Amino acid sequence: MKLDADISLLLPAVNADLGMIERVLTNLLDNAVRHTPSGGEVRVELRHTDGRVTVQVSDTGPGIAPELRRTLFKRASTGSPLSGQSNGGGLGLMIVRRILQLHGSDIELLDRPGCGAVFSFALAASCG
């Protein structure tokens, strides 16, 4: 598996709790690595847009089943979201959402057919 980081030069600092954002990234990367097949790719992108730093974590795994997208961040399940045997996302994604909400943000699952799972969030850039 390949891990690729695409980070824009001269990103501004953000006001955030380092430990909490580290947990968000760890959870998203762990999920991506776990669901990416051998020979696949996990990609992290950071961009500065409109006073925010946008982070995207994507993989080339099977993606999230369409019927699970609506409840992915709402309740934990005992099955796998990728197998279709689940009624929601895992506890980790609920925690990710709550941490980001505490930072004035939210997590999105972007719709990119054929690209595996693509999660995105943004944090406000600090003023100096």
OpenMM code with the backbone's topology and positions (N, CA, C; nanometers):
from openmm import Vec3, app, unit

residues = "MET LYS LEU ASP ALA ASP ILE SER LEU LEU LEU PRO ALA VAL ASN ALA ASP LEU GLY MET ILE GLU ARG VAL LEU THR ASN LEU LEU ASP ASN ALA VAL ARG HIS THR PRO SER GLY GLY GLU VAL ARG VAL GLU LEU ARG HIS THR ASP GLY ARG VAL THR VAL GLN VAL SER ASP THR GLY PRO GLY ILE ALA PRO GLU LEU ARG ARG THR LEU PHE LYS ARG ALA SER THR GLY SER PRO LEU SER GLY GLN SER ASN GLY GLY GLY LEU GLY LEU MET ILE VAL ARG ARG ILE LEU GLN LEU HIS GLY SER ASP ILE GLU LEU LEU ASP ARG PRO GLY CYS GLY ALA VAL PHE SER PHE ALA LEU ALA ALA SER CYS GLY".split()
positions = [
    Vec3(0.0853, -0.1175, 0.0000),
    Vec3(0.0000, 0.0000, 0.0000),
    Vec3(0.0897, 0.1235, 0.0000),
    Vec3(0.0408, 0.2268, -0.0655),
    Vec3(0.1132, 0.3541, -0.0748),
    Vec3(0.0407, 0.4587, 0.0100),
    Vec3(0.1170, 0.5364, 0.0871),
    Vec3(0.0628, 0.6489, 0.1628),
    Vec3(0.1201, 0.7748, 0.1011),
    Vec3(0.0329, 0.8639, 0.0550),
    Vec3(0.0747, 0.9853, -0.0139),
    Vec3(0.0234, 1.1075, 0.0620),
    Vec3(0.1114, 1.2025, 0.0868),
    Vec3(0.0738, 1.3285, 0.1525),
    Vec3(0.0920, 1.4419, 0.0526),
    Vec3(-0.0140, 1.5146, 0.0273),
    Vec3(-0.0111, 1.6300, -0.0633),
    Vec3(-0.0482, 1.7525, 0.0194),
    Vec3(0.0542, 1.8243, 0.0641),
    Vec3(0.0340, 1.9360, 0.1564),
    Vec3(0.0808, 2.0645, 0.0894),
    Vec3(-0.0107, 2.1593, 0.0766),
    Vec3(0.0232, 2.2878, 0.0159),
    Vec3(0.1323, 2.3575, 0.0958),
    Vec3(0.2161, 2.4285, 0.0241),
    Vec3(0.3195, 2.5076, 0.0901),
    Vec3(0.2566, 2.6270, 0.1610),
    Vec3(0.3201, 2.6720, 0.2659),
    Vec3(0.2789, 2.7920, 0.3395),
    Vec3(0.1369, 2.7850, 0.3944),
    Vec3(0.1004, 2.6716, 0.4507),
    Vec3(-0.0300, 2.6624, 0.5162),
    Vec3(-0.0288, 2.7490, 0.6416),
    Vec3(-0.1381, 2.8197, 0.6679),
    Vec3(-0.1436, 2.8978, 0.7917),
    Vec3(-0.1648, 2.8059, 0.9119),
    Vec3(-0.1344, 2.8561, 1.0279),
    Vec3(-0.1629, 2.7834, 1.1509),
    Vec3(-0.3143, 2.7821, 1.1730),
    Vec3(-0.3602, 2.6862, 1.2500),
    Vec3(-0.5012, 2.6805, 1.2883),
    Vec3(-0.5098, 2.6820, 1.4401),
    Vec3(-0.6203, 2.7331, 1.4917),
    Vec3(-0.6460, 2.7280, 1.6350),
    Vec3(-0.7216, 2.5998, 1.6632),
    Vec3(-0.6532, 2.5021, 1.7243),
    Vec3(-0.7157, 2.3732, 1.7503),
    Vec3(-0.6419, 2.3043, 1.8647),
    Vec3(-0.7098, 2.2112, 1.9260),
    Vec3(-0.6491, 2.1276, 2.0283),
    Vec3(-0.5703, 2.0186, 1.9556),
    Vec3(-0.4391, 2.0221, 1.9673),
    Vec3(-0.3521, 1.9310, 1.8942),
    Vec3(-0.3865, 1.7841, 1.9204),
    Vec3(-0.4074, 1.7491, 2.0437),
    Vec3(-0.4393, 1.6102, 2.0783),
    Vec3(-0.5695, 1.5632, 2.0165),
    Vec3(-0.6690, 1.6505, 2.0161),
    Vec3(-0.7993, 1.6123, 1.9594),
    Vec3(-0.7914, 1.5983, 1.8071),
    Vec3(-0.7236, 1.6898, 1.7415),
    Vec3(-0.7115, 1.6815, 1.5958),
    Vec3(-0.6230, 1.5634, 1.5569),
    Vec3(-0.5236, 1.5338, 1.6385),
    Vec3(-0.4432, 1.4137, 1.6145),
    Vec3(-0.5310, 1.2889, 1.6205),
    Vec3(-0.6249, 1.2859, 1.7138),
    Vec3(-0.7170, 1.1714, 1.7242),
    Vec3(-0.8048, 1.1615, 1.5997),
    Vec3(-0.8522, 1.2753, 1.5488),
    Vec3(-0.9326, 1.2765, 1.4254),
    Vec3(-0.8518, 1.2158, 1.3116),
    Vec3(-0.7299, 1.2645, 1.2922),
    Vec3(-0.6468, 1.2159, 1.1819),
    Vec3(-0.6097, 1.0693, 1.1993),
    Vec3(-0.5775, 1.0298, 1.3216),
    Vec3(-0.5434, 0.8905, 1.3475),
    Vec3(-0.6599, 0.7990, 1.3142),
    Vec3(-0.7799, 0.8384, 1.3539),
    Vec3(-0.8973, 0.7564, 1.3262),
    Vec3(-0.9222, 0.7449, 1.1763),
    Vec3(-0.9184, 0.8580, 1.1061),
    Vec3(-0.9450, 0.8558, 0.9620),
    Vec3(-0.8384, 0.7767, 0.8869),
    Vec3(-0.7122, 0.7938, 0.9245),
    Vec3(-0.6046, 0.7192, 0.8583),
    Vec3(-0.6105, 0.5708, 0.8906),
    Vec3(-0.6411, 0.5378, 1.0151),
    Vec3(-0.6541, 0.3971, 1.0532),
    Vec3(-0.7648, 0.3294, 0.9721),
    Vec3(-0.8790, 0.3959, 0.9612),
    Vec3(-0.9893, 0.3394, 0.8812),
    Vec3(-0.9476, 0.3223, 0.7356),
    Vec3(-0.8815, 0.4239, 0.6803),
    Vec3(-0.8404, 0.4188, 0.5395),
    Vec3(-0.7427, 0.3041, 0.5155),
    Vec3(-0.6430, 0.2910, 0.6022),
    Vec3(-0.5440, 0.1842, 0.5869),
    Vec3(-0.6101, 0.0475, 0.6008),
    Vec3(-0.6990, 0.0338, 0.6974),
    Vec3(-0.7658, -0.0936, 0.7227),
    Vec3(-0.8519, -0.1384, 0.6040),
    Vec3(-0.9090, -0.0433, 0.5307),
    Vec3(-1.0021, -0.0780, 0.4229),
    Vec3(-0.9418, -0.0647, 0.2832),
    Vec3(-0.8120, -0.0411, 0.2757),
    Vec3(-0.7457, -0.0302, 0.1456),
    Vec3(-0.6748, -0.1612, 0.1148),
    Vec3(-0.7023, -0.2180, -0.0010),
    Vec3(-0.6397, -0.3453, -0.0354),
    Vec3(-0.4900, -0.3291, -0.0653),
    Vec3(-0.4198, -0.4393, -0.0628),
    Vec3(-0.2787, -0.4408, -0.0993),
    Vec3(-0.2625, -0.3789, -0.2377),
    Vec3(-0.1652, -0.2926, -0.2531),
    Vec3(-0.1447, -0.2246, -0.3805),
    Vec3(-0.2271, -0.0978, -0.3950),
    Vec3(-0.3125, -0.0690, -0.2965),
    Vec3(-0.3961, 0.0507, -0.3006),
    Vec3(-0.3224, 0.1724, -0.2488),
    Vec3(-0.3963, 0.2821, -0.2350),
    Vec3(-0.3351, 0.4082, -0.1920),
    Vec3(-0.4233, 0.4799, -0.0902),
    Vec3(-0.3590, 0.5356, 0.0107),
    Vec3(-0.4231, 0.6254, 0.1065),
    Vec3(-0.3588, 0.7611, 0.0840),
    Vec3(-0.4416, 0.8651, 0.0754),
    Vec3(-0.3913, 0.9981, 0.0431),
    Vec3(-0.4445, 1.0989, 0.1446),
    Vec3(-0.3553, 1.1879, 0.1885),
    Vec3(-0.3919, 1.2982, 0.2780),
    Vec3(-0.3595, 1.4270, 0.2037),
    Vec3(-0.4580, 1.5170, 0.1954),
    Vec3(-0.4373, 1.6453, 0.1283),
    Vec3(-0.4728, 1.7582, 0.2240),
    Vec3(-0.3899, 1.8619, 0.2265),
    Vec3(-0.4169, 1.9822, 0.3053),
    Vec3(-0.4075, 2.1020, 0.2126),
    Vec3(-0.5102, 2.1866, 0.2167),
    Vec3(-0.5178, 2.3061, 0.1318),
    Vec3(-0.5673, 2.4240, 0.2144),
    Vec3(-0.5257, 2.5438, 0.1766),
    Vec3(-0.5744, 2.6672, 0.2373),
    Vec3(-0.6733, 2.7313, 0.1412),
    Vec3(-0.7978, 2.7450, 0.1856),
    Vec3(-0.9028, 2.8029, 0.1022),
    Vec3(-0.9957, 2.8860, 0.1882),
    Vec3(-1.0169, 3.0107, 0.1495),
    Vec3(-1.1146, 3.0981, 0.2161),
    Vec3(-1.0969, 3.1036, 0.3682),
    Vec3(-0.9738, 3.1209, 0.4141),
    Vec3(-0.9498, 3.1359, 0.5571),
    Vec3(-0.9603, 3.0070, 0.6367),
    Vec3(-0.9589, 2.8950, 0.5683),
    Vec3(-0.9680, 2.7655, 0.6357),
    Vec3(-0.8631, 2.6704, 0.5789),
    Vec3(-0.8198, 2.5775, 0.6607),
    Vec3(-0.7330, 2.4700, 0.6139),
    Vec3(-0.8212, 2.3461, 0.5984),
    Vec3(-0.8313, 2.3000, 0.4749),
    Vec3(-0.9135, 2.1836, 0.4439),
    Vec3(-0.8264, 2.0588, 0.4411),
    Vec3(-0.8756, 1.9544, 0.5062),
    Vec3(-0.8053, 1.8270, 0.5135),
    Vec3(-0.8933, 1.7212, 0.4477),
    Vec3(-0.8349, 1.6442, 0.3569),
    Vec3(-0.9056, 1.5314, 0.2963),
    Vec3(-0.8234, 1.4054, 0.3150),
    Vec3(-0.8898, 1.2997, 0.3573),
    Vec3(-0.8278, 1.1679, 0.3687),
    Vec3(-0.9061, 1.0768, 0.2762),
    Vec3(-0.8369, 1.0195, 0.1792),
    Vec3(-0.9045, 0.9323, 0.0828),
    Vec3(-0.8302, 0.8003, 0.0706),
    Vec3(-0.9016, 0.7005, 0.0215),
    Vec3(-0.8406, 0.5701, -0.0003),
    Vec3(-0.8965, 0.5085, -0.1277),
    Vec3(-0.8342, 0.4010, -0.1694),
    Vec3(-0.8793, 0.3303, -0.2897),
    Vec3(-0.9464, 0.1980, -0.2525),
    Vec3(-1.0046, 0.1945, -0.1340),
    Vec3(-1.0772, 0.0759, -0.0893),
    Vec3(-1.2149, 0.0690, -0.1545),
    Vec3(-1.3018, -0.0164, -0.1013),
    Vec3(-1.4336, -0.0384, -0.1614),
    Vec3(-1.5328, 0.0759, -0.1409),
    Vec3(-1.5012, 0.1719, -0.0544),
    Vec3(-1.5945, 0.2820, -0.0289),
    Vec3(-1.6990, 0.2441, 0.0738),
    Vec3(-1.7938, 0.3327, 0.0927),
    Vec3(-1.9007, 0.3140, 0.1910),
    Vec3(-2.0287, 0.2814, 0.1152),
    Vec3(-2.0972, 0.1775, 0.1579),
    Vec3(-2.2221, 0.1371, 0.0929),
    Vec3(-2.3214, 0.2535, 0.0954),
    Vec3(-2.3891, 0.2796, -0.0170),
    Vec3(-2.4817, 0.3940, -0.0258),
    Vec3(-2.5870, 0.3970, 0.0852),
    Vec3(-2.6380, 0.2822, 0.1239),
    Vec3(-2.7435, 0.2796, 0.2256),
    Vec3(-2.6926, 0.3160, 0.3651),
    Vec3(-2.5618, 0.3219, 0.3835),
    Vec3(-2.5052, 0.3540, 0.5147),
    Vec3(-2.4609, 0.4984, 0.5275),
    Vec3(-2.4562, 0.5702, 0.4183),
    Vec3(-2.4040, 0.7073, 0.4204),
    Vec3(-2.4835, 0.7999, 0.5110),
    Vec3(-2.6138, 0.7850, 0.5154),
    Vec3(-2.7000, 0.8756, 0.5925),
    Vec3(-2.6739, 0.8660, 0.7430),
    Vec3(-2.6399, 0.7475, 0.7915),
    Vec3(-2.6224, 0.7283, 0.9362),
    Vec3(-2.4774, 0.7026, 0.9761),
    Vec3(-2.3861, 0.7248, 0.8860),
    Vec3(-2.2462, 0.6898, 0.9084),
    Vec3(-2.1865, 0.7529, 1.0337),
    Vec3(-2.2210, 0.8767, 1.0637),
    Vec3(-2.1612, 0.9475, 1.1772),
    Vec3(-2.2544, 0.9534, 1.2981),
    Vec3(-2.3670, 0.8844, 1.2924),
    Vec3(-2.4690, 0.9025, 1.3950),
    Vec3(-2.4715, 0.7975, 1.5042),
    Vec3(-2.4479, 0.6743, 1.4741),
    Vec3(-2.4536, 0.5730, 1.5790),
    Vec3(-2.3579, 0.4597, 1.5458),
    Vec3(-2.3076, 0.4003, 1.6514),
    Vec3(-2.2141, 0.2893, 1.6349),
    Vec3(-2.2888, 0.1637, 1.5924),
    Vec3(-2.2151, 0.0742, 1.5317),
    Vec3(-2.2750, -0.0514, 1.4881),
    Vec3(-2.1838, -0.1668, 1.5244),
    Vec3(-2.2355, -0.2860, 1.5081),
    Vec3(-2.1548, -0.4041, 1.5345),
    Vec3(-2.1031, -0.4669, 1.4070),
    Vec3(-2.1617, -0.4330, 1.2932),
    Vec3(-2.1156, -0.4860, 1.1654),
    Vec3(-2.0159, -0.3916, 1.1013),
    Vec3(-1.9773, -0.4239, 0.9801),
    Vec3(-1.8834, -0.3399, 0.9062),
    Vec3(-1.9588, -0.2519, 0.8088),
    Vec3(-1.9311, -0.1199, 0.8048),
    Vec3(-2.0005, -0.0329, 0.7103),
    Vec3(-1.9733, -0.0712, 0.5656),
    Vec3(-1.8634, -0.1391, 0.5418),
    Vec3(-1.8299, -0.1758, 0.4050),
    Vec3(-1.9031, -0.3020, 0.3608),
    Vec3(-1.9419, -0.3859, 0.4553),
    Vec3(-2.0047, -0.5126, 0.4194),
    Vec3(-2.1548, -0.4990, 0.3994),
    Vec3(-2.2112, -0.3867, 0.4428),
    Vec3(-2.3554, -0.3706, 0.4320),
    Vec3(-2.4303, -0.4359, 0.5469),
    Vec3(-2.3600, -0.4879, 0.6484),
    Vec3(-2.4230, -0.5562, 0.7613),
    Vec3(-2.4375, -0.4659, 0.8818),
    Vec3(-2.4275, -0.3369, 0.8621),
    Vec3(-2.4240, -0.2421, 0.9718),
    Vec3(-2.5417, -0.1459, 0.9637),
    Vec3(-2.5784, -0.0879, 1.0767),
    Vec3(-2.6852, 0.0114, 1.0764),
    Vec3(-2.6320, 0.1515, 1.0998),
    Vec3(-2.5020, 0.1706, 1.0904),
    Vec3(-2.4417, 0.3024, 1.1091),
    Vec3(-2.2912, 0.2908, 1.1052),
    Vec3(-2.2242, 0.3981, 1.1412),
    Vec3(-2.0789, 0.3979, 1.1399),
    Vec3(-2.0243, 0.3432, 1.2696),
    Vec3(-1.8945, 0.3459, 1.2813),
    Vec3(-1.8314, 0.3010, 1.4028),
    Vec3(-1.8251, 0.4117, 1.5057),
    Vec3(-1.7905, 0.3753, 1.6268),
    Vec3(-1.7774, 0.4724, 1.7344),
    Vec3(-1.6714, 0.5764, 1.7005),
    Vec3(-1.5650, 0.5354, 1.6319),
    Vec3(-1.4593, 0.6278, 1.5942),
    Vec3(-1.5086, 0.7436, 1.5103),
    Vec3(-1.5974, 0.7179, 1.4156),
    Vec3(-1.6498, 0.8258, 1.3312),
    Vec3(-1.7418, 0.9185, 1.4095),
    Vec3(-1.8120, 0.8654, 1.5081),
    Vec3(-1.8938, 0.9516, 1.5948),
    Vec3(-1.8039, 1.0454, 1.6746),
    Vec3(-1.6933, 0.9922, 1.7246),
    Vec3(-1.5980, 1.0728, 1.8014),
    Vec3(-1.5354, 1.1790, 1.7120),
    Vec3(-1.4973, 1.1408, 1.5902),
    Vec3(-1.4410, 1.2358, 1.4940),
    Vec3(-1.5372, 1.3517, 1.4727),
    Vec3(-1.6632, 1.3205, 1.4478),
    Vec3(-1.7624, 1.4260, 1.4242),
    Vec3(-1.7726, 1.5181, 1.5447),
    Vec3(-1.7796, 1.4620, 1.6637),
    Vec3(-1.7965, 1.5447, 1.7839),
    Vec3(-1.6742, 1.6333, 1.8078),
    Vec3(-1.5548, 1.5793, 1.7891),
    Vec3(-1.4336, 1.6601, 1.8053),
    Vec3(-1.4342, 1.7772, 1.7080),
    Vec3(-1.4700, 1.7502, 1.5834),
    Vec3(-1.4716, 1.8574, 1.4838),
    Vec3(-1.5809, 1.9595, 1.5139),
    Vec3(-1.6955, 1.9148, 1.5628),
    Vec3(-1.8007, 2.0091, 1.6010),
    Vec3(-1.7524, 2.1003, 1.7127),
    Vec3(-1.6743, 2.0466, 1.8060),
    Vec3(-1.6182, 2.1290, 1.9128),
    Vec3(-1.5197, 2.2329, 1.8589),
    Vec3(-1.4692, 2.2097, 1.7394),
    Vec3(-1.3778, 2.3036, 1.6731),
    Vec3(-1.4504, 2.3901, 1.5697),
    Vec3(-1.5832, 2.3897, 1.5718),
    Vec3(-1.6600, 2.4711, 1.4776),
    Vec3(-1.6589, 2.4167, 1.3358),
    Vec3(-1.6412, 2.2870, 1.3222),
    Vec3(-1.6342, 2.2241, 1.1909),
    Vec3(-1.7223, 2.0998, 1.1890),
    Vec3(-1.7107, 2.0213, 1.0855),
    Vec3(-1.7823, 1.8948, 1.0745),
    Vec3(-1.7081, 1.8082, 0.9744),
    Vec3(-1.7405, 1.6821, 0.9716),
    Vec3(-1.6800, 1.5867, 0.8789),
    Vec3(-1.7809, 1.5556, 0.7687),
    Vec3(-1.7311, 1.5398, 0.6474),
    Vec3(-1.8161, 1.5038, 0.5344),
    Vec3(-1.7591, 1.3817, 0.4652),
    Vec3(-1.8465, 1.2967, 0.4171),
    Vec3(-1.8085, 1.1892, 0.3273),
    Vec3(-1.8416, 1.2387, 0.1877),
    Vec3(-1.7392, 1.2637, 0.1076),
    Vec3(-1.7609, 1.3194, -0.0258),
    Vec3(-1.8031, 1.2101, -0.1225),
    Vec3(-1.8833, 1.2462, -0.2194),
    Vec3(-1.9319, 1.1518, -0.3187),
    Vec3(-1.8393, 1.1542, -0.4402),
    Vec3(-1.7525, 1.0569, -0.4468),
    Vec3(-1.6603, 1.0425, -0.5597),
    Vec3(-1.6630, 0.8972, -0.6035),
    Vec3(-1.7591, 0.8611, -0.6885),
    Vec3(-1.7744, 0.7212, -0.7303),
    Vec3(-1.6436, 0.6627, -0.7846),
    Vec3(-1.6155, 0.5401, -0.7440),
    Vec3(-1.4969, 0.4708, -0.7908),
    Vec3(-1.3685, 0.5120, -0.7213),
    Vec3(-1.3777, 0.5973, -0.6195),
    Vec3(-1.2567, 0.6475, -0.5521),
    Vec3(-1.2435, 0.5967, -0.4092),
    Vec3(-1.3162, 0.4984, -0.3692),
    Vec3(-1.3106, 0.4548, -0.2301),
    Vec3(-1.3812, 0.5560, -0.1426),
    Vec3(-1.3350, 0.5687, -0.0183),
    Vec3(-1.3933, 0.6654, 0.0742),
    Vec3(-1.3094, 0.7932, 0.0743),
    Vec3(-1.3788, 0.9086, 0.0754),
    Vec3(-1.3108, 1.0382, 0.0797),
    Vec3(-1.3770, 1.1209, 0.1896),
    Vec3(-1.3029, 1.1435, 0.2984),
    Vec3(-1.3532, 1.2221, 0.4115),
    Vec3(-1.2862, 1.3577, 0.4091),
    Vec3(-1.3626, 1.4630, 0.4429),
    Vec3(-1.3121, 1.6002, 0.4380),
    Vec3(-1.3610, 1.6793, 0.5593),
    Vec3(-1.2719, 1.7647, 0.6094),
    Vec3(-1.3098, 1.8606, 0.7128),
    Vec3(-1.2219, 1.9837, 0.6983),
    Vec3(-1.2613, 2.0933, 0.7621),
    Vec3(-1.1841, 2.2182, 0.7544),
    Vec3(-1.1761, 2.2813, 0.8923),
    Vec3(-1.0635, 2.3453, 0.9178),
    Vec3(-1.0423, 2.4181, 1.0417),
    Vec3(-1.0089, 2.5622, 1.0097),
    Vec3(-1.0601, 2.6535, 1.0904),
    Vec3(-1.0341, 2.7956, 1.0678),
    Vec3(-0.8868, 2.8266, 1.0864),
    Vec3(-0.8332, 2.9039, 0.9928),
    Vec3(-0.6944, 2.9487, 1.0029),
    Vec3(-0.6858, 3.0551, 1.1122),
    Vec3(-0.5744, 3.0553, 1.1854),
    Vec3(-0.5577, 3.1568, 1.2891),
    Vec3(-0.5153, 3.2883, 1.2225),
    Vec3(-0.5360, 3.3953, 1.2939),
    Vec3(-0.5090, 3.5291, 1.2393),
    Vec3(-0.3625, 3.5668, 1.2483),
    Vec3(-0.2830, 3.4957, 1.3127),
    Vec3(-0.1426, 3.5339, 1.3206),
    Vec3(-0.0721, 3.4536, 1.4157),
] * unit.nanometer
topology = app.Topology()
chain = topology.addChain("A")
for resn in residues:
    res = topology.addResidue(resn, chain)
    for name in ("N", "CA", "C"):
        topology.addAtom(name, app.Element.getBySymbol(name[0]), res)
